[in-house]
Amino acid sequence: MSEPSLLSAPPPTHVVYIPFVILIGIIIGFVIGRKAGIKQGKAEFLGGNDEDV
């Protein structure tokens, strides 16, 4: 048997799992970004942000 080539067609499961992995990454990024935004907003509200001085 010949070894698979880098340029060979990917298996059909890639059609499902690549978009699934991208979607999971978007969801995780949104959640982490939202938590960071909430933390930053609380710091600004409480006066803990000295970056603008």
C-alpha positions as CSV (number, residue, x, y, z in Angstrom):
1,M,0.0,0.0,0.0
2,S,1.2,3.5,-0.7
3,E,1.4,6.1,2.1
4,P,-1.1,9.0,2.1
5,S,0.1,12.1,0.5
6,L,-0.2,15.6,1.9
7,L,-2.1,16.6,-1.2
8,S,-4.6,13.8,-1.0
9,A,-8.3,14.6,-0.4
10,P,-9.2,14.8,3.3
11,P,-11.7,12.3,4.7
12,P,-15.3,13.3,4.6
13,T,-15.4,13.8,8.4
14,H,-13.4,17.0,8.0
15,V,-16.4,18.6,6.5
16,V,-18.1,18.2,9.9
17,Y,-15.4,18.5,12.4
18,I,-13.4,21.5,11.1
19,P,-16.4,23.8,11.3
20,F,-17.3,22.3,14.7
21,V,-13.9,23.1,16.0
22,I,-14.0,26.6,14.6
23,L,-17.5,27.1,16.2
24,I,-16.2,25.9,19.6
25,G,-13.3,28.3,19.4
26,I,-15.6,31.2,18.6
27,I,-17.8,30.3,21.6
28,I,-14.9,30.0,24.0
29,G,-13.3,33.2,22.7
30,F,-16.6,35.0,23.2
31,V,-17.0,33.8,26.8
32,I,-13.4,34.6,27.7
33,G,-13.6,38.0,26.1
34,R,-16.9,38.8,27.8
35,K,-15.5,37.9,31.2
36,A,-12.4,40.1,30.5
37,G,-14.7,42.9,29.4
38,I,-16.8,42.6,32.5
39,K,-13.7,42.6,34.7
40,Q,-12.3,45.7,32.9
41,G,-15.7,47.5,33.2
42,K,-15.8,46.8,37.0
43,A,-12.2,48.1,37.4
44,E,-13.0,51.3,35.5
45,F,-16.2,51.8,37.5
46,L,-14.5,51.3,40.9
47,G,-11.5,53.6,39.9
48,G,-9.0,50.8,39.7
49,N,-7.9,51.6,36.2
50,D,-5.0,54.1,36.2
51,E,-4.1,53.7,32.5
52,D,-5.8,57.0,31.4
53,V,-3.8,59.1,33.9
